[in-house]
Amino acid sequence: MEPLKGGLLVRTPLEEIIRIIDDHGFEDSIVSLALKWLWQQEKISIVLSGMSTIDQVKEDVEIAKVEFNLDDNIMKKIDIIWEVYFNRIKVSCTACEYCLSCPHKVSIPSIFFL
């Protein structure tokens, strides 16, 4: 669930991530890399990608239709991308706003993104 962190990983990709993708010659988009990586994990049988537009649905379906096998080289490069994100994300919040029912009227997601 939330493999793209509510879209945060792809809406405005970090310059460092774009550079890594360009430097390593990835032909896949960030969305494609993330979903393929998840689908390749033995313990994952379903991916809930939180699509919010018909274009996202179409993109995810097209990605899923293709046979793929991410080799060790690609997996290592994806690990580098993951590490960049992991080191930057202090709180694992996707800004889904489920917590906005806070009885003290605290806008919790906005605090995490100050």
N, C-alpha and C positions, 0 to 999 in steps of 0.2 A: 504494500500500500504506500502511496506517495513516493514512487521511485524517482520522481523529478522534484521532490520537495515542494509540492504545490505549484510547480512551474518556475520556482526560483532559480533552478539550475539552468534553465534554458531561456527564460524571459530576457534576462540581461546577463549573458555569460561574462565571466571575468576575463579581462584581457589576457591574463596569464593562462587561462584554460584555452582560449582561442589560439594563443601562441603554441601551446603544447600540441593541440590538434593539428595546426598547420605544420609545425616542425616535424611531426611524426608521420605526416602524410595520410592521416585518416580521411577516408572518403565518406564515412558515415557522419551523420549529424550527432549532436550530443544526445538527442532523444533516442536515436537508433542505437548508439553505443550503450546507453543506460538500459534500455529494454532488452537488447540482445544479451548483455551481461547477466541480467536477472534471469532470463529464460534459460540460460546455460547452467544455472546453479541447480545441482541435484535436488536440493531440499525445497525448491520453490516449484509449485505446480500451477500457480495462477498469479498474474500480475494485475493489480488494480491501479491503473495509471491516471485516474482522475481527469479524464478528458472533459473539456467544457465547450468545445466547438465541433462542428461536423468535420472540419478540416483536420483536427487532431484525431478524431475517430478514423478517418480515412488514412492518415499517416501511420497510425498504430497498426491498422489492418495490413497495410502494405509491408511494413517492417516484419510483421508476424508471418506473412505469406512466404517469405524467402528462406530457403535453407541456409543456415549459417553455422559456422563453428569458429569461435574466437580462439585463435591459437595462443600459445604461451606468450609470444611476443606482444600481441595486442593486449592480452590480459595484463601484462606488466605495465604497458602504457596507460591502461585504464586505472591501474593502481596509483600511478603518478597523479592522474587527474583527481582521483578520490582523495589522495593525501592533501592536495592543495585545498580542496573544499573542506575537508575535515579540520584542517588547521585554522581555517577562517571562521567556521561556524561555532560560535560559543554556546548557543542554545539551539537545540534541534526543533525549531518552530517553523511551521509551514505557513503561518498566518491564515489558517483555515477559519479562524474566528469562532470556533466552537466554545471557547472560554469566555466570550463576551457577555455571558450571563452572570458574570461576577457580581455578587450582591453588593460589593463596595464600588461598583461602576469603574473599575480599573480597566483600562484598555491594554490588556496584557500584550497582544502582539506588537502594538506600537512601541512598547517599552523595549522589546528585544531588538528592534530595528532602529534605535536612536543613533 
